[in-house]
């Protein structure tokens, strides 16, 4: 156990955190733009936090610009809009309702 002292406003709390062990992270289901694509190419968009995908704003084949919202990820009870880092075409995108881990690829923009 790791102990932390946390201050919220003027109150101090002591919490214990149990470290997690490394386990295999299940890969999310991604829609393929083409069945023949064996290795994804393009810019990977990764989940910044573990959470659940609430909604997907684009579909495979859509053209996006840098800064466009790709999907909404609920993490830590907050809704986070995940945007495209580059302009291009959506090659793969995760599905609404999917649970993802931090740093898991949730979209690929070519």
Order of alpha helices (4+ residues) and beta strands (2+ residues): beta-beta-beta-beta-beta-beta-beta-beta-beta-beta
